Amino acid sequence: MPRAVGMLVYPGFQLLDAAGPISTFEIAARFDPGAYGLTVVSRDGGWTASSSGAAFDTVAFDKAPAFDTLLISGGDGVRAPASCAATLDYVRKTARQARRTASVCSGTYVLAAAGLLDGKRATTHWSRTKDFQKRFPDVRLEADRIWVQDGPIWSSAGITAGIDLALAMIGADLGEAVAKRTAQQLVVYHRRPGGQSQFSALLELKGGRFDALLAWARENLARPLSVEELAERAAMSPRNFARLFAAETGSTPAKAIERLRVEAARALLDSAPLQVEDIALESGFGDSERMRRAFIRVFGQPPQALRRAAKAS
């Protein structure tokens, strides 16, 4: 029997929050025929318009089948379902029967309002963090995560992170080989680990003339990447380079390189079966103690603690 996957939408949902995971499960079912059956549901059924105006033809709650997996899309319209008694009752009832229940982006508001996240770990879109924490203080929000699993409850960060969430579920259901083929068909990275930051160091450090240099540095983290080396590649004197780099990016060259290395090491920590010492070498820290100090500065925890937390989840 196919695993029944339901996607809950409402007026004003974010189209990609729903379409991304739906397409991911649909493609996985090509490689494992009959693995998934997909249904889009809404409170009243019928055509339900997204914030873009594009609409899905949906099945009403009272006519929907039982689901193995229920996902709740996010979007600008999420306040209405998060305060709708009929929607929250449906989500609670379905969660009791389903194997797993999940949210994409701000769909976490619905899970939290239904009481399904009390005392549990979760994530949501970075722009919603402060508001979410204020409204739902009992949720252990991990705002910098791509996706989080806490028992049968899953949640993901904004929009495209819903694809990462679906790939993680597919990997758990059908094996990593099918998840990898699905990612290749989608032409997406297979797959961003849940612990990867929502924030890209390259995006935060964007500085016009230094964008190409930063991209090169990220691909060459094993090199020393001293101020002198970076300045030479930028065709500047070290003093002038350091001054202009700080003015345009808001960071010193040393701190920028450390951030790139920490980001790369965190991804390896969650996704690669490497020893911490090997990760320190591959990401350019040179030794594990230097990497440990950098992790504590950035994340407040050493690498081993983050790896244990990722395995526990």
Steps between C-alpha positions, in 0.01 A plus 500: 500500500631850422585724793223763503650849518273797568591864441285746695451838332282807564431832325831688471733202539848522348490306173852354521444388860245257362623437145862429606426204729218377274736485202768333710270218611360467147846455348602251770195294405637475145806319632298291746165458323200528728705627795288810557146620439452878515193700608466875552250588773337818630227574749222549247642326193488631144739743338727666755716790383859552606648842571614508135148442372573149372255254654474132591183294474468358851306240697304616805607376842187291547559320170875449529649150537710388795860614461834342571657847484336840533690815400379854568609771261608844612424838352366849564155359570611274785340709776150391398552121522709545816194651669234284331346247740396264219849498351673447834260219592569333164877530545484353853278211390716424196822521703368236742443259211786588264851362520644850478380859481706784355504868418673699231615855579239689707275194502658451843249756629222250435687213668580721799146636529372141496726422797709249308830679559483560876835398645622389158779620273395679182610757245331753275590776254771724646287815456232356731734408786435784745125500448479122526702487822280770653179318408614147581758510782451129578646399161874432493561702185826432317485800271822431311408151379394397148270230638440330833351165598378444854335160513204489259498880459711656225544865406702690243624850436385724219366398162769292321590333832174308456676308222782410741239383749327282240833352388582412862164324532555314174844392618344365820222321308667370186873526565768751411541369145145601408537834681820570307341415163205721588730790584690450174175507305402821678850640438541590866772434754471155657428593757554792733530349847250613760772668703614721214445868566211684336745784450774480240825665597550604138164677495570677828845608384398622155723793425495587131860484386583216742222256403721302261782493753272361772362236263857398415592489869210267579626258236856517636457482877793260538736782397639739766283788367701761685438870449810509283377216276153650466642845433729363229206327330303826519799689354525732802743573774417312823426824688272643232329165450424457871359853524276475193388145581383602847325809363306303235419176687487617862750231597874466521655254251594263784146490640353451154726202429420353841128529425543321166701225670248457782216476248684235297602306811143503639366350176768227507433432866135422431531320168841332472630198697828676575689538825503850647875520438450424129224762472731757659762426234256497208339830598835672551513532880811285514426342837190407697571737791501801271173382347351440846572859606345634177185289550459627855530859376243451224260235638571508872574124494794280397478283186451175695193637679342611171570160342340319795193724478471436125523123552244512780254678271 
